[in-house]
Amino acid sequence: MTTSFFLQMLLNGLQLASIYILVALGFTLIFGILHIVNMAQGSVFMLGGYAIWLTFVVLGLNYYVSLLLTIIIVAGIGLFFEKAVFRRLQGLVMPTVIVSLALMQVLEQTVILTFGIKEKIVPTPFPGLLKFWGTVFPTQRLVIMLIAIALTAALVWWVQKSKIGLALRAVAMDRETASIYGISSTRYGALAFALGFGLAGAAGGLIAPLYYVDPMMGAQPLLKMFTVIVVGGLGSLPGTILAGIILGLIDSFVATLFNSVAAAMVGFAMIIGVLVVRPTGLLGHE
């Protein structure tokens, strides 16, 4: 294996990881704050793809403006469903699973009725190739990776250092104690839901120019998301990031050297191995 070939697989793996992490972080925020299992997170990812198509392709807006609007639009949808549906189901695991599965179908069927089943093409706003150290890497993939890393870093910093982030962590640890100190679990729960939807929407908007947009595009990210959160530890932001990087590298290296089926098998074997040794995940806790 040449150095350039290794670097190519490494960069591809990190780009995949950056998308897996965004989707999984959104789920982790919602579960960590509200204890809601959002099975519709893949469909939220799909909404991000359609939002970027509408704003960037149909309306002709600047890509960065379109991405920002995509995050805002999808986060707003999250706020709506949190208030209209999920606020009444906080802490009820099975009802939230069933409702979110129903929401997944509602979102997919609404998109089909509105835009049809045919896939939509989002042209790359960053054409061309970058050449360095003997490796050729698409500019679009590098931009996706850098934006996703920036969003992830900003979220982690914000949760760890800001007053609002401190309040979110307080609600996640103990809602009743947080309420004694005047921290509204309802308000911060809504914020977590909006952030969770916004991150998944951002991931869908970022990845859309690489493939195409269709109502079923969220199925694969949903599977990858559950792999990441199970391996990393349910509710753990650092665990989610670590597991996302591991899975992205596995998918890139194994799929390139063998095939995508082998990559999926290694991913599932990793789940089994981690849970046998550490049932709470790599960085999870009881």
TORVOTOR-619881 format. One record per residue (C-alpha): residue number from 1; y, z, x; residue in one letter. Coordinates in Angstrom, 3 decimals. Each point is the difference from the previous one (the first is absolute). Last residue first. Layout:
BEGIN
PT    nr          v          w          u   rest
PT   NUM          Y          Z          X      a
...
This chain:
BEGIN
PT    nr          v          w          u   rest
PT   286      3.785     34.008    -24.374      e
PT   285      1.644     -2.016      2.715      h
PT   284      0.210     -3.634      1.035      g
PT   283      0.595     -1.288      3.509      l
PT   282     -3.185     -1.980      0.628      l
PT   281     -1.399      0.249     -3.513      g
PT   280     -0.706      3.061     -2.151      t
PT   279     -3.782     -0.520      0.225      p
PT   278      0.010      0.147      3.837      r
PT   277     -3.249     -1.047      1.663      v
PT   276     -1.672     -1.578     -3.031      v
PT   275      3.359     -1.177     -1.355      l
PT   274      0.936     -1.711      3.266      v
PT   273     -3.344     -1.785      0.362      g
PT   272     -0.139     -1.176     -3.612      i
PT   271      3.554     -1.339      0.049      i
PT   270     -0.565     -1.663      3.392      m
PT   269     -3.124     -1.694     -1.327      a
PT   268      2.139     -1.388     -2.819      f
PT   267      2.449     -1.488      2.501      g
PT   266     -2.789     -1.339      2.203      v
PT   265     -1.525     -1.752     -3.010      m
PT   264      3.372     -1.514     -0.963      a
PT   263      0.477     -1.337      3.544      a
PT   262     -3.520     -1.445     -0.024      a
PT   261      0.780     -1.826     -3.234      v
PT   260      3.294     -1.276      1.471      s
PT   259     -1.795     -1.713      2.898      n
PT   258     -1.166      0.527      3.594      f
PT   257      2.499      0.128      2.878      l
PT   256      3.041     -0.684     -2.160      t
PT   255     -1.107      2.118     -2.970      a
PT   254     -1.049      2.838      2.326      v
PT   253      3.247      0.025      1.988      f
PT   252      2.472     -0.434     -2.853      s
PT   251     -1.687      2.108     -2.666      d
PT   250     -0.776      2.772      2.478      i
PT   249      3.571      0.005      1.302      l
PT   248      1.411      0.267     -3.517      g
PT   247     -2.489      2.731     -0.886      l
PT   246      0.936      2.146      3.009      i
PT   245      3.748     -0.490     -0.539      i
PT   244     -0.285      0.896     -3.676      g
PT   243     -2.111      3.049      0.835      a
PT   242      2.698      1.343      2.319      l
PT   241      2.814     -0.685     -2.475      i
PT   240     -1.864      1.580     -2.916      t
PT   239     -0.950      3.005      2.105      g
PT   238      3.638      0.540      0.969      p
PT   237      1.017     -0.133     -3.708      l
PT   236     -2.826      2.297     -1.162      s
PT   235     -0.582      0.159     -3.769      g
PT   234     -3.641     -1.081      0.128      l
PT   233     -1.222      0.002      3.584      g
PT   232      0.202     -2.908      2.417      g
PT   231     -3.455     -1.396     -0.757      v
PT   230      0.318      0.358     -3.767      v
PT   229      3.632     -1.149     -0.024      i
PT   228     -0.663     -3.071      2.111      v
PT   227     -3.162     -1.133     -1.782      t
PT   226      1.723      0.479     -3.341      f
PT   225      2.895     -2.186      1.129      m
PT   224     -2.306     -2.722      1.313      k
PT   223     -1.636     -0.289     -3.424      l
PT   222      3.370     -0.111     -1.748      l
PT   221      1.304     -2.549      2.533      p
PT   220     -2.934     -2.303     -0.926      q
PT   219      0.530      0.202     -3.764      a
PT   218      3.805     -0.368      0.031      g
PT   217      0.064     -3.823      0.180      m
PT   216     -1.507     -0.313     -3.471      m
PT   215      3.140     -1.146     -1.849      p
PT   214      0.864     -2.646      2.616      d
PT   213      2.416     -0.311      2.922      v
PT   212     -0.880     -2.039      3.049      y
PT   211     -0.944      0.620      3.622      y
PT   210      2.288      0.791      2.926      l
PT   209      3.252     -0.194     -1.986      p
PT   208     -1.266      2.697     -2.440      a
PT   207     -0.790      2.641      2.647      i
PT   206      3.454      1.551      0.130      l
PT   205      0.590      0.033     -3.741      g
PT   204     -3.365      1.582     -0.689      g
PT   203      0.600      2.679      2.647      a
PT   202      3.473      0.699     -1.383      a
PT   201     -1.447      0.388     -3.483      g
PT   200     -2.539      2.502      1.327      a
PT   199      2.826      1.962      1.614      l
PT   198      2.159     -0.160     -3.140      g
PT   197     -2.813      1.203     -2.264      f
PT   196     -0.600      3.091      2.102      g
PT   195      3.718      0.595      0.442      l
PT   194      0.595     -0.170     -3.750      a
PT   193     -2.926      2.332     -0.658      f
PT   192      1.214      2.449      2.632      a
PT   191      3.485     -0.008     -1.521      l
PT   190     -1.422      0.677     -3.458      a
PT   189     -1.942      2.938      1.426      g
PT   188      3.168      1.198      1.664      y
PT   187      1.821      0.169     -3.307      r
PT   186     -2.890      1.558     -1.901      t
PT   185     -0.778      2.520      2.748      s
PT   184      3.580      1.215     -0.168      s
PT   183      0.790      2.123      3.046      i
PT   182      1.952      3.077     -1.081      g
PT   181     -1.530      2.442      2.473      y
PT   180     -2.354      1.366     -2.668      i
PT   179     -0.973     -3.608     -0.774      s
PT   178     -1.286     -0.425      3.554      a
PT   177     -2.241      3.046     -0.418      t
PT   176     -1.506     -1.526     -3.143      e
PT   175     -0.473     -3.458      1.492      r
PT   174     -1.779      1.222      3.125      d
PT   173     -0.829     -2.284      2.942      m
PT   172      1.018     -3.360     -1.485      a
PT   171      3.153      1.471     -1.528      v
PT   170      0.994      1.442      3.385      a
PT   169     -0.746     -3.289      1.720      r
PT   168      2.280     -1.828     -2.419      l
PT   167      2.722      2.609      0.515      a
PT   166     -0.227     -0.434      3.765      l
PT   165      0.287     -3.764     -0.473      g
PT   164      3.105      0.531     -2.105      i
PT   163      1.477      2.201      2.703      k
PT   162     -0.717     -2.650      2.626      s
PT   161     -2.120      0.425      3.133      k
PT   160     -3.716     -0.450     -0.716      q
PT   159      0.088     -2.154     -3.143      v
PT   158      2.885     -2.105      1.318      w
PT   157     -1.534     -0.449      3.445      w
PT   156     -3.338     -1.037     -1.519      v
PT   155      1.703     -2.395     -2.433      l
PT   154      2.205     -1.565      2.682      a
PT   153     -2.978     -0.465      2.323      a
PT   152     -2.024     -1.687     -2.756      t
PT   151      2.880     -2.278     -1.003      l
PT   150      0.645     -0.954      3.631      a
PT   149     -3.693     -0.651      0.617      i
PT   148     -0.139     -2.240     -3.088      a
PT   147      3.108     -1.891      1.126      i
PT   146     -1.402     -0.475      3.518      l
PT   145     -3.420     -1.126     -1.221      m
PT   144      1.383     -2.470     -2.505      i
PT   143      2.399     -1.421      2.614      v
PT   142     -2.872     -0.439      2.461      l
PT   141     -2.130     -1.728     -2.624      r
PT   140      2.830     -2.403     -0.876      q
PT   139      0.610     -0.883      3.661      t
PT   138     -3.577     -1.207      0.344      p
PT   137     -1.660      1.167      3.262      f
PT   136     -0.984     -2.139      2.986      v
PT   135     -1.339      1.958      2.967      t
PT   134      0.237     -0.918      3.683      g
PT   133      1.981      3.120      0.805      w
PT   132      2.630     -1.085     -2.551      f
PT   131      0.388     -2.879     -2.416      k
PT   130      1.594      0.438     -3.412      l
PT   129     -0.725     -2.530     -2.697      l
PT   128      2.112     -1.616     -2.684      g
PT   127      1.069      0.641     -3.534      p
PT   126      1.816      3.142     -1.142      f
PT   125      0.875     -0.332     -3.701      p
PT   124     -3.587     -1.001     -0.727      t
PT   123     -0.365     -1.841     -3.259      p
PT   122     -1.162      2.077     -2.992      v
PT   121     -2.595     -1.962     -1.968      i
PT   120     -0.994      1.093     -3.480      k
PT   119     -3.629      0.116     -1.150      e
PT   118     -0.987     -1.394     -3.402      k
PT   117     -0.957      2.635     -2.575      i
PT   116      3.148     -0.287     -2.078      g
PT   115      3.458      1.461      0.562      f
PT   114      0.620      2.179     -3.060      t
PT   113     -3.431      0.246     -1.604      l
PT   112     -1.701      0.354      3.390      i
PT   111      2.573      2.575      1.157      v
PT   110     -0.502      2.028     -3.173      t
PT   109     -3.779     -0.227      0.444      q
PT   108      0.182      1.377      3.539      e
PT   107      2.413      2.788     -0.883      l
PT   106     -1.937      1.058     -3.095      v
PT   105     -3.320     -0.083      1.849      q
PT   104      1.308      2.254      2.772      m
PT   103      1.589      2.261     -2.611      l
PT   102     -3.420      0.465     -1.606      a
PT   101     -1.414      1.007      3.368      l
PT   100      3.001      2.321      0.398      s
PT    99     -0.749      1.577     -3.372      v
PT    98     -3.678      0.554      0.824      i
PT    97      0.706      1.482      3.438      v
PT    96      2.841      2.104     -1.380      t
PT    95     -2.274      1.372     -2.741      p
PT    94     -2.645      0.879      2.615      m
PT    93      2.331      1.843      2.359      v
PT    92      2.067      2.093     -2.381      l
PT    91      2.507      1.563      2.402      g
PT    90      2.967     -1.809     -1.522      q
PT    89     -0.907     -1.791     -3.219      l
PT    88      3.170      0.349     -2.073      r
PT    87      2.176     -1.327      2.808      r
PT    86     -2.377     -2.961      0.329      f
PT    85      0.960     -1.992     -3.071      v
PT    84      3.639     -0.660     -0.861      a
PT    83      1.697      1.888      2.824      k
PT    82     -2.325     -1.099      2.794      e
PT    81     -0.322     -3.458     -1.526      f
PT    80      3.761     -0.569      0.032      f
PT    79      0.513      1.439      3.466      l
PT    78     -2.716     -2.283      1.372      g
PT    77      1.645     -3.034     -1.576      i
PT    76      3.217      1.050      1.717      g
PT    75     -1.838      0.215      3.333      a
PT    74     -1.252     -3.552     -0.605      v
PT    73      3.524     -1.272     -0.608      i
PT    72      1.582      1.934      2.881      i
PT    71     -2.651     -1.069      2.523      i
PT    70      0.226     -3.619     -1.128      t
PT    69      3.797      0.133      0.110      l
PT    68     -0.184      1.071      3.649      l
PT    67     -2.494     -2.760      0.735      l
PT    66      2.178     -2.578     -1.741      s
PT    65      3.057      1.115      1.967      v
PT    64     -2.012     -0.359      3.208      y
PT    63     -1.245     -3.427     -1.094      y
PT    62      3.463     -1.295     -0.985      n
PT    61      0.098     -0.990     -3.658      l
PT    60     -1.262     -3.298     -1.399      g
PT    59     -0.404      1.186     -3.589      l
PT    58     -3.442     -1.576     -0.464      v
PT    57     -1.255      0.232      3.592      v
PT    56      1.473      3.231      1.411      f
PT    55      0.616      2.074     -3.138      t
PT    54     -2.872     -1.151     -2.177      l
PT    53     -2.527     -0.415      2.812      w
PT    52      0.973      3.353      1.503      i
PT    51     -0.522      1.648     -3.393      a
PT    50     -3.337     -1.757     -0.476      y
PT    49     -1.336      1.321      3.285      g
PT    48      1.333      3.484     -0.666      g
PT    47     -1.693     -0.025     -3.398      l
PT    46     -3.297     -0.709      1.788      m
PT    45      0.385      3.149      2.102      f
PT    44      0.534      1.870     -3.263      v
PT    43     -3.265     -1.547     -1.168      s
PT    42     -1.710      1.466      3.062      g
PT    41      1.518      3.413     -0.746      q
PT    40     -1.447     -0.050     -3.528      a
PT    39     -2.704      2.557      0.825      m
PT    38      2.700      2.649      0.277      n
PT    37     -1.814      3.311      0.400      v
PT    36      2.671      2.497     -1.039      i
PT    35      0.249      3.315      1.809      h
PT    34      3.787     -0.169     -0.574      l
PT    33      1.388      0.653      3.478      i
PT    32     -2.912     -0.845      2.294      g
PT    31     -1.501     -2.570     -2.338      f
PT    30      3.209     -1.965     -0.407      i
PT    29      0.894      0.247      3.674      l
PT    28     -3.527     -0.949      1.103      t
PT    27     -0.064     -3.067     -2.261      f
PT    26      3.248     -1.283      1.480      g
PT    25     -1.219      0.815      3.498      l
PT    24     -3.141     -2.059     -0.688      a
PT    23      1.963     -3.141     -0.897      v
PT    22      2.308      0.325      3.012      l
PT    21     -2.866      0.873      2.362      i
PT    20     -2.136     -2.997     -0.958      y
PT    19      2.996     -2.275      0.644      i
PT    18      0.686      1.408      3.484      s
PT    17     -3.709     -0.043      0.799      a
PT    16     -0.248     -3.732     -0.644      l
PT    15      2.870     -0.614      2.433      q
PT    14     -1.568      2.372      2.516      l
PT    13     -3.306     -1.834     -0.222      g
PT    12      1.623     -3.412      0.444      n
PT    11      1.845      1.315      3.066      l
PT    10     -3.217      1.372      1.501      l
PT     9     -1.950     -3.181     -0.766      m
PT     8      2.602     -2.118      1.799      q
PT     7      0.171      2.469      2.890      l
PT     6     -3.765     -0.268      0.490      f
PT     5      0.185     -3.796     -0.037      f
PT     4      2.872      0.058      2.518      s
PT     3     -1.910      2.358      2.294      t
PT     2     -3.062     -2.236     -0.024      t
PT     1     -3.348      1.039     -1.442      m
